[in-house]
Amino acid sequence: MIVVRFSLRSLLLLLLASFGLWDAGQAQQESMSRAFELERRGNYAAAAEAYRMILASRPGDAAALLGLERALLPISRTPQILPQVRAALAASPSNPAIYAVALRAWSAAEEPDSMRAVAEQWARIAPGDESPYREWGAAALSRRDRGGAREAYTLGRERLGRGDALAGEMAQLAVADSDFATALREWLPAVRRLPGYRVTAVATLAQAPQDIRPELLRDLDRENDFTARRLKAELQIRWGDPISGIRTLEPALPSDRSKAIEALRGLLDQLRSQRSRDALLAQGRVLEAIAARTPDVQGARLRLEAAQAYSAAGDRDAARRMLAGLADDSSAPGSVSSGAAMTLIGVLIDEGKLDEANRRLASVRATLSAEDFADLQRRIVLGWVRAGDLARADSALAGDSTVEALALAGKIRLYRGDIPGAIERLKAAGPFAGDRADATHRTMLLALLQPIEVDSLPQLGEAMLLLEQGDSARAASGLEKVAAELPPEKGGAELRLLAGRLLAAGGKSGDAERLFRAAAVEGAGAAAPAAELALAQLLLDRGRQNEAVAQLEHLILTYPESSLVPQARRTLDQARGAVPKT
Amino acid sequence: MKRREFLAHTGAGLVALSPSFRFLRGWGSAAPWLMIPMDDAQAEHLKAYGVTYRLLERGGRAEWLLNYRNGSFLLPSDSVTERDAALAGVTVEPMEDSQVVQIRGQIQQGNMDAVPLEKAPKVAVYAPPNAPPWDDAVTMALNYAGIKFEKVWDTEVLGSKLKLYDWLHLHHEDFTGQYSKFFLNYAGSAWLVDMVERNRAIARSLGYPTVPAEKRAVAVAIAQYVERGGFLFAMCTATETLDLALAADGVDIAAAYADGTPMDPDASARMHWNEALAFHNAQLELSPTVPVYSDIDGHQVNSPDRRQPLGSFTLFNFSAKIDPVATMLVQNHRQVIPDFYGLTTSFTRKTLKPSITVLADEPGAPWVKYIHGEHGQGTWTFFGGHDPEDPQHQIGDPATDLSLHPHSPGYRLILNNVLFPAAKKKELKT
């Protein structure tokens, strides 16, 4: 019976103890939740107090210690964590999280000797681990103590006996010191060990000043592995030499297909943000290289993308090479073949092969959306306009009632010299056709044409067509001739202003100045202040500061109601050095 | 005009600008007066100060109508001023005599006053010879408003050239000679190397053993300039370091990198605060790596664990007829202004000498923003922060373009200080 009684008592005690433990566990959980909630609400002082309570009963609770650290930081009381840190280290001497908090706490308390002691203690329990030195260095850096951080990393490297230990950290320190040669030497082993570092390595090395870049590239040439080739290629792209970048990478690509594609995709990511011709060409080459390593259907899409990049870069031969067979390939997906057809037609238009482009467009009409078809057709029309074949352009537009077609028709009327017809169509197109630049250009044309009271001016049409064709010198000369026949207030001043702008852009500042002065006459309406502003800018560009200031002052005082006065004041401020030049 | 002359003129009051000054009238507006309103009707608050300043420069006179439409200016109408205002885009309102009489009546009855402005003060800005023009809020404000100034540096200050100027501005010079305490954290940066070399060279050329010793001599010369009647306006770290340098008479407050010897660990206790202009009982920062000088600055922007967030500061109201100086310094179209950081952003209340006048503070915060005081026959004004329109200014940030901030209330406070020495007024109470 005694045994039974003892067992019952034991069981009872055990049960009570279990409940007690359960209660304690639940209470602790609730305390943590309460502390966390206070922290979440931004009541950091109360949260810190709650975490302290938990740590009083469980000094080794890393979660509570981390919570206390978080709560003290926003109220600038990080050093006050030190008593809890000491207790936590004593209670749980093998928990790395506690050592990390301890390092940060002693850093905040500006006790470098204690930081070192904690790091050493941590290193003893985790030999071979970089973390103690990494955290020590990070804590020093948080105090902007680069010397302390370097000491931590150097000691770690010595103790660990590995030349590549903490290489990423050393590299970042070197970058902060603007020592890019050392940074490169450190980044290479760091990236070899942890390829994820590559993006940071490229981003930081890309900041190297222009004059030391060739030396860095030579340093990379001395390395033979793929990591170095890849770093070099990406840096060349970042430094504005994308063609060299792809030339560096291509021969070094590994035979493993997926690794090669991954490297090419990395390069493509760098190139996507650049819009220069070389960047587009390099994009085409990278896409072509990826396509060559990709199965059929996906490969066809990539070839199309490569063709589009080549086409945008103006390399029509490469675009054609990519498109060869793609446009007529019945096995290719519909979107790919129609995309290829559109790209090919675009290439033909750019090459001036408008008839062939027109035939191709007619043959693929069924595969294209109505919008894509109309867009390409208008590009062909514009091609005819530029070729001077206005009759054909006119007839091709006949069935198109879109605002884009109206805008194009307005231009064709203008090139024919039909001023009222051009104004009517350009007005009707309004701001809706094309992009903002197109809309602004149309507004500029309307401002040019509206003061003209003559119905037909074929010479003006010819001059504007020359401008469309890119012959701005002859266009300016034609505009000046037409302007001579018109009074300043009836379009003469506007045409001289435009001619002056074309000549100024072409570097003929003497002629431009003469035209601006001729346009800036009384009674010329809005053209006069615009011509004065253009003249002042020209004078400033020619270093004739005083004349520019006088011109701007004249503009502001003579045309106080002009919408150009704010711009004139700003230019005046810049001319006088009252505001920084932007 | 020095303050002693300024105080010597009594009873000028409202008669300063009688219609007899209308000799300047020309072909412009038919009305005899031009009002430059400084409330929200003004299109170019900052350039309005320039228009007024240039009138004084031409020998004309103006009146500053304190608290009338946020500190408007009343000018005799003349063609040159009208042209100047039109070019600057400054809003002017032509006024007839009868309207001006009405305004004067209003001013008599309210907390307002009309302060005659008589002479364009000669302005000097303390800056190294190669300082970029866009790294100092006052230089930017003066350039933008079109107010002429000359640059002076240590050679001029120690060569007794300050007496040639009515108004002196200091910005972010470190008068403790520690290169803004950037020496260790920005080691190797080209701009810092240049700054160190330049300062060492000038100290050597002037016969001082160290940069801190030479900078303290400069600080003392500046304090003497104020004592003799000069107007001093300081911003950013020049405020705090000027006073620290003045109080460090025989105390080593510079880190070893600056003068070869470590800072005196008891420096805080050994400072001679009676020699400082504005502050006392401050605790100095002992660490050479922490870019903070003392607890004078309330925000401690360069110390991540002590940095305080930015709030807004509020300008105080003063009695225009009793405290015209303080009233002039706070004329503004905004009473509450967003705060902005500087190496010294604000001034802790506990370190302010009791005799100073607080012009603006952050209500409820332990710091103030804008203070003023007298020293001998002159006055000083300290304004914390670096650039009122670039609250988080960092080294290398693009320059502030004031044409984008023509109504900046923070910059107006700077320009109030520039025109303040032009005022002629009866005995001042502040």
Interface residues (C-beta under 8 A of the other chain):
Chain A: L73 S76 T78 A108 E110 S142 R143 R144 D145 R146 G147 D177 S178 E553 I556 L557 P560 V565 P566 R569 R570 L572 D573 R576 G577 A578 V579 P580 T582
Chain B: R83 A86 L87 A88 G89 P133 W134 N143 Y144 G146 L184 N185 A187 G188 S189 S287 T289 V290 P304 D305 R306 R307 P398 A399 D401 L402 S403
